[in-house]
Amino acid sequence: MATGHDECDVPLTAQPTAIAVKLATAAIPGWASARPNPPHDDPNAVFGTATALILRPQTVGVGSSGFFTAGVSDTGFVQIDDIQFVSQ
């Protein structure tokens, strides 16, 4: 399992990689903590009712507008498979 990815920012490579995301060490984002809203900012309450896992790959080479500049593209792709939810 890959380690050292506390914030779930994982660099992708051409090699298959196993990544463990441990919810036990997860936290509510800082922007949410700045506006307390109990019980909705309690990690146990949030993770106990989670119904989805969202993966958001970030492209390389986008400008400050969030788009590629003319003539630039990211030709890569991501394959994600064999997702397992394990409770330990």
C-alpha positions as CSV (number, residue, x, y, z in Angstrom):
1,M,0.0,0.0,0.0
2,A,1.2,3.5,-0.7
3,T,1.9,5.6,2.3
4,G,2.6,9.2,3.0
5,H,-0.6,10.5,1.3
6,D,-2.3,12.0,4.3
7,E,-4.3,14.5,2.3
8,C,-5.1,12.0,-0.5
9,D,-3.1,13.9,-3.1
10,V,-1.4,11.0,-4.9
11,P,0.9,11.5,-7.8
12,L,0.0,9.2,-10.7
13,T,2.6,7.2,-12.6
14,A,2.6,4.7,-15.4
15,Q,3.0,1.9,-12.9
16,P,0.0,0.3,-11.1
17,T,-0.1,1.5,-7.5
18,A,-2.1,0.4,-4.5
19,I,-3.2,3.3,-2.4
20,A,-4.7,3.1,1.1
21,V,-7.0,6.0,2.1
22,K,-7.6,5.7,5.9
23,L,-10.7,7.5,6.9
24,A,-9.6,7.1,10.6
25,T,-7.0,9.9,9.9
26,A,-9.2,12.1,7.8
27,A,-10.4,15.5,8.9
28,I,-13.1,18.0,8.0
29,P,-11.6,20.6,5.6
30,G,-10.4,23.8,7.0
31,W,-13.0,25.9,5.1
32,A,-15.7,23.8,6.8
33,S,-14.1,24.1,10.2
34,A,-14.1,27.9,9.9
35,R,-17.9,27.8,9.9
36,P,-18.8,25.3,12.6
37,N,-22.0,23.5,12.0
38,P,-22.4,20.6,14.5
39,P,-23.1,17.8,14.0
40,H,-22.4,18.1,10.3
41,D,-18.7,18.8,10.9
42,D,-18.2,15.8,13.1
43,P,-16.0,13.4,11.1
44,N,-17.6,10.3,12.6
45,A,-21.1,11.6,11.7
46,V,-20.0,12.5,8.2
47,F,-18.1,9.3,7.4
48,G,-20.9,7.2,9.0
49,T,-23.4,8.5,6.5
50,A,-21.1,8.8,3.4
51,T,-22.7,7.1,0.3
52,A,-20.1,7.9,-2.4
53,L,-16.4,8.1,-3.1
54,I,-15.3,10.9,-5.5
55,L,-12.0,10.8,-7.3
56,R,-10.9,14.0,-9.0
57,P,-7.8,13.7,-11.1
58,Q,-6.0,17.0,-11.7
59,T,-4.7,17.7,-15.2
60,V,-1.2,19.0,-15.8
61,G,-0.6,22.3,-17.6
62,V,-3.8,24.2,-17.1
63,G,-3.6,28.0,-16.8
64,S,-5.0,30.1,-14.0
65,S,-8.4,30.1,-15.9
66,G,-8.6,26.3,-15.4
67,F,-8.3,25.7,-19.1
68,F,-5.4,24.7,-21.3
69,T,-3.8,27.4,-23.3
70,A,-4.0,27.2,-27.1
71,G,-2.0,24.2,-28.4
72,V,-1.5,22.6,-25.0
73,S,-3.2,19.4,-23.8
74,D,-2.8,16.6,-21.3
75,T,-2.9,13.4,-23.3
76,G,-2.8,11.0,-20.3
77,F,-5.6,9.0,-18.8
78,V,-6.3,7.3,-15.5
79,Q,-7.6,3.8,-15.0
80,I,-9.1,3.2,-11.5
81,D,-10.2,-0.3,-10.6
82,D,-10.4,-2.8,-7.8
83,I,-11.7,-0.4,-5.2
84,Q,-12.2,-2.1,-1.8
85,F,-13.8,-0.7,1.3
86,V,-12.2,-2.3,4.3
87,S,-13.1,-1.8,7.9
88,Q,-10.4,-2.5,10.5
